[in-house]
Amino acid sequence: MSIIKHTVTFDLATGDIRHDEKKLSWTDEATLPKAVEANVVGLYPGHTFQTVEGWGCAMTESACWLLAQMTPEDRHRALSRWFGLEGMDARFIRMHIDSCDYALSEYQSVADPIADPELKTFNIDRDRQWTLPVVKEAIAMAGGNLRVLLSPWSPPWQWKTPPEFTQNDAAVYGGGQFEIDTTRPGRSFGGRLKPEYYGPWARYLVKFIQAYLAEGIPVGMLSIQNEASAATAWDSCLWSGEQERAFLKDYLYPELEKAGLAGKIEVFIWDHNKERAVEHIDAFMADPEAAAKVDGFAWHWYSGDHFEAVGLLQRRYPDRILMHSESCPLHMPGLPISMSATEDGVLNKADGNKTPQQCDYDDAVAYAHDIIGDLNCGMHRWIDWNMIVDRRGGPRRVPGGFAASLVVEDDGTLTETVSHAYLRAIARAFRPGAVRIGKSVYGRDVEAAACRNMDGSIAVVLLNRAGDDVSINLRMEGKIVQDIELPAGTLTTVEIR
């Protein structure tokens, strides 16, 4: 039985990422003079839980535009960090329907649906310019193993009510730099889809799916609305659980059936932060007929851990897919900031309390912590936000910018952050099709998640969040590996074959 320990270490002084591997060996615990009881991480392969289907990222118009500016060789290098066996062996891509904040400008596939109620002018020409060519390269690199999640940020603005941008929304998402006209609808600042346009919007979404399928894009998932409770300074639309339920049951699902897509396109609800997921989803699922049309629940990470919320959903709805569908650090790459509106109207502003290296490291730890917590509560799929951004966290069609695990520098070179190194290590431990197994951890310094992969190997991810080095003892089925060193602030994976 071979045991390989892989540790990702980040040098806070230089920003260098180091990968170290070491062979370990088991000891039969019965041969020891005394049982090992301290600092134990236990693995229990006989206790099995969900299948982890894989990992993914979002290919926004902005990300694809950046990739399109690269040389073919550099673009291949960037895509390979996510797709194919060289990288994370990603299985999922998230794409936006019409414009979102990470588009180059505002747009929709029917410019005026009031003048064109039959949607005869519908087209995806905008997507063919930058997005689809790059996504097709990723699909080819992944060898046909990808599925695409489509998410709308807003219906056409002509079908919506005026903005509902509250004081709270302004405090969270910015807004001081905008003049908001609350008398007329728009794609941004919330508003709701008028009920008389539920039918046309359902047809619009189905047309979009069909257009992507015709382009060879393997669409397999649809979330009804990105961030259903957020009235943001960019494309957004508000839905209650009851409204989303009526739209799916009475309009969207019948259109999917007419198109022969029901059962082929998985439908997800919520697609927003974990802290309000349970109430919204419970309200939706209260109608058994509507609930039968829902394949799973999607969530984002922006409001804290709330791992218990994921666990509650898993226990109440054990046959539904649980999918983390978006996360990103809320600052420009390597620049510590506060995500709040400021007097001068800047959404993201540096606070100066951290070095760029500390900022990058904190991002990586936050990613690993969140993924481990979600895995241990039943998560099946994980999708990041932008695959890549520039050094200003864009391009973005509204002020501000957010980080990603890959960054394009101004000279066109690629930077892989420590976040991506952590993500890749986790993805190589929990490979597509892995089954999570039981584990127990002795204390708070170390966080862990473990699985059995399809090839029979056992893998465990270990995050040392302590400020000091930690030594653990790994126990499984009467055998033990003693004194495994977990350096301070590192992510370690152990693979047992």
NORRA-V461278 format. One record per residue. N is the residue number from 1. RES is the residue in one small letter. PSI is psi in whole degrees, -180 to 180 (999 if undefined). Layout:
((N:RES:PSI) (N:RES:PSI))
This chain:
((1:m:122) (2:s:145) (3:i:123) (4:i:126) (5:k:129) (6:h:125) (7:t:133) (8:v:117) (9:t:137) (10:f:125) (11:d:111) (12:l:-20) (13:a:-40) (14:t:-20) (15:g:8) (16:d:144) (17:i:129) (18:r:139) (19:h:122) (20:d:135) (21:e:146) (22:k:137) (23:k:137) (24:l:171) (25:s:148) (26:w:155) (27:t:135) (28:d:117) (29:e:-26) (30:a:-20) (31:t:-8) (32:l:147) (33:p:-23) (34:k:138) (35:a:142) (36:v:122) (37:e:-21) (38:a:145) (39:n:42) (40:v:135) (41:v:117) (42:g:140) (43:l:138) (44:y:82) (45:p:-21) (46:g:-11) (47:h:109) (48:t:152) (49:f:-136) (50:q:158) (51:t:130) (52:v:113) (53:e:-19) (54:g:-169) (55:w:162) (56:g:-178) (57:c:170) (58:a:135) (59:m:83) (60:t:168) (61:e:-40) (62:s:-46) (63:a:-44) (64:c:-36) (65:w:-45) (66:l:-45) (67:l:-36) (68:a:-24) (69:q:-16) (70:m:163) (71:t:156) (72:p:-36) (73:e:-45) (74:d:-37) (75:r:-42) (76:h:-41) (77:r:-42) (78:a:-47) (79:l:-34) (80:s:-18) (81:r:-24) (82:w:-42) (83:f:141) (84:g:171) (85:l:-19) (86:e:-28) (87:g:-120) (88:m:1) (89:d:47) (90:a:142) (91:r:-8) (92:f:144) (93:i:135) (94:r:136) (95:m:146) (96:h:144) (97:i:116) (98:d:-167) (99:s:154) (100:c:-171) (101:d:-29) (102:y:47) (103:a:163) (104:l:-23) (105:s:174) (106:e:139) (107:y:163) (108:q:158) (109:s:-14) (110:v:114) (111:a:-39) (112:d:89) (113:p:-13) (114:i:-44) (115:a:-21) (116:d:69) (117:p:-21) (118:e:-2) (119:l:35) (120:k:-25) (121:t:5) (122:f:133) (123:n:158) (124:i:34) (125:d:-37) (126:r:-42) (127:d:-30) (128:r:-18) (129:q:-52) (130:w:-42) (131:t:-56) (132:l:-40) (133:p:-41) (134:v:-41) (135:v:-37) (136:k:-34) (137:e:-42) (138:a:-41) (139:i:-43) (140:a:-40) (141:m:-34) (142:a:-4) (143:g:33) (144:g:12) (145:n:6) (146:l:148) (147:r:144) (148:v:134) (149:l:123) (150:l:136) (151:s:128) (152:p:140) (153:w:-31) (154:s:143) (155:p:172) (156:p:138) (157:w:-26) (158:q:-17) (159:w:4) (160:k:162) (161:t:166) (162:p:166) (163:p:150) (164:e:51) (165:f:101) (166:t:171) (167:q:-38) (168:n:-43) (169:d:-40) (170:a:-38) (171:a:-35) (172:v:-44) (173:y:2) (174:g:176) (175:g:-15) (176:g:-25) (177:q:1) (178:f:143) (179:e:117) (180:i:120) (181:d:106) (182:t:8) (183:t:-14) (184:r:150) (185:p:164) (186:g:173) (187:r:-25) (188:s:171) (189:f:33) (190:g:-132) (191:g:166) (192:r:154) (193:l:126) (194:k:138) (195:p:-31) (196:e:-11) (197:y:11) (198:y:-45) (199:g:-53) (200:p:-38) (201:w:-38) (202:a:-43) (203:r:-38) (204:y:-48) (205:l:-41) (206:v:-40) (207:k:-38) (208:f:-46) (209:i:-47) (210:q:-40) (211:a:-40) (212:y:-42) (213:l:-39) (214:a:-26) (215:e:-2) (216:g:14) (217:i:121) (218:p:71) (219:v:127) (220:g:-6) (221:m:150) (222:l:127) (223:s:141) (224:i:-36) (225:q:131) (226:n:129) (227:e:72) (228:a:-12) (229:s:21) (230:a:120) (231:a:90) (232:t:165) (233:a:4) (234:w:-174) (235:d:124) (236:s:159) (237:c:137) (238:l:136) (239:w:134) (240:s:166) (241:g:-38) (242:e:-40) (243:q:-44) (244:e:-38) (245:r:-47) (246:a:-40) (247:f:-45) (248:l:-49) (249:k:-44) (250:d:-16) (251:y:-58) (252:l:-48) (253:y:-42) (254:p:-36) (255:e:-37) (256:l:-39) (257:e:-44) (258:k:-37) (259:a:-1) (260:g:23) (261:l:-12) (262:a:132) (263:g:-17) (264:k:-28) (265:i:114) (266:e:136) (267:v:129) (268:f:145) (269:i:165) (270:w:-78) (271:d:44) (272:h:-172) (273:n:153) (274:k:-29) (275:e:-20) (276:r:10) (277:a:-42) (278:v:-46) (279:e:-46) (280:h:-46) (281:i:-41) (282:d:-40) (283:a:-41) (284:f:-48) (285:m:-3) (286:a:-21) (287:d:108) (288:p:-35) (289:e:-42) (290:a:-40) (291:a:-34) (292:a:-17) (293:k:1) (294:v:127) (295:d:-28) (296:g:-179) (297:f:136) (298:a:149) (299:w:163) (300:h:176) (301:w:8) (302:y:-3) (303:s:22) (304:g:-176) (305:d:-69) (306:h:40) (307:f:-32) (308:e:-32) (309:a:-42) (310:v:-43) (311:g:-39) (312:l:-43) (313:l:-39) (314:q:-41) (315:r:-37) (316:r:-33) (317:y:67) (318:p:-16) (319:d:7) (320:r:154) (321:i:132) (322:l:120) (323:m:120) (324:h:119) (325:s:-6) (326:e:138) (327:s:146) (328:c:151) (329:p:137) (330:l:59) (331:h:165) (332:m:152) (333:p:123) (334:g:6) (335:l:109) (336:p:132) (337:i:174) (338:s:126) (339:m:84) (340:s:156) (341:a:141) (342:t:166) (343:e:-33) (344:d:10) (345:g:16) (346:v:125) (347:l:-43) (348:n:126) (349:k:133) (350:a:141) (351:d:-12) (352:g:9) (353:n:-10) (354:k:152) (355:t:159) (356:p:-38) (357:q:-41) (358:q:-38) (359:c:-47) (360:d:-41) (361:y:-44) (362:d:-37) (363:d:-46) (364:a:-44) (365:v:-41) (366:a:-42) (367:y:-52) (368:a:-43) (369:h:-45) (370:d:-42) (371:i:-46) (372:i:-43) (373:g:-44) (374:d:-42) (375:l:-45) (376:n:-10) (377:c:6) (378:g:6) (379:m:138) (380:h:-37) (381:r:150) (382:w:125) (383:i:128) (384:d:172) (385:w:-141) (386:n:132) (387:m:-34) (388:i:147) (389:v:172) (390:d:-179) (391:r:-16) (392:r:7) (393:g:26) (394:g:-154) (395:p:148) (396:r:140) (397:r:-4) (398:v:163) (399:p:155) (400:g:167) (401:g:153) (402:f:158) (403:a:166) (404:a:170) (405:s:-20) (406:l:140) (407:v:134) (408:v:120) (409:e:167) (410:d:-27) (411:d:7) (412:g:-4) (413:t:159) (414:l:134) (415:t:124) (416:e:118) (417:t:169) (418:v:-26) (419:s:-44) (420:h:-36) (421:a:-42) (422:y:-46) (423:l:-43) (424:r:-38) (425:a:-42) (426:i:-44) (427:a:-32) (428:r:-19) (429:a:-53) (430:f:85) (431:r:158) (432:p:130) (433:g:-1) (434:a:145) (435:v:123) (436:r:138) (437:i:168) (438:g:150) (439:k:159) (440:s:146) (441:v:141) (442:y:-24) (443:g:-169) (444:r:-15) (445:d:-34) (446:v:132) (447:e:144) (448:a:151) (449:a:146) (450:a:157) (451:c:164) (452:r:123) (453:n:169) (454:m:-24) (455:d:5) (456:g:-11) (457:s:152) (458:i:136) (459:a:145) (460:v:136) (461:v:131) (462:l:118) (463:l:119) (464:n:105) (465:r:0) (466:a:161) (467:g:-5) (468:d:162) (469:d:148) (470:v:143) (471:s:125) (472:i:166) (473:n:121) (474:l:120) (475:r:138) (476:m:121) (477:e:49) (478:g:1) (479:k:158) (480:i:144) (481:v:120) (482:q:151) (483:d:51) (484:i:120) (485:e:126) (486:l:97) (487:p:153) (488:a:134) (489:g:34) (490:t:161) (491:l:128) (492:t:138) (493:t:144) (494:v:126) (495:e:129) (496:i:118) (497:r:999))
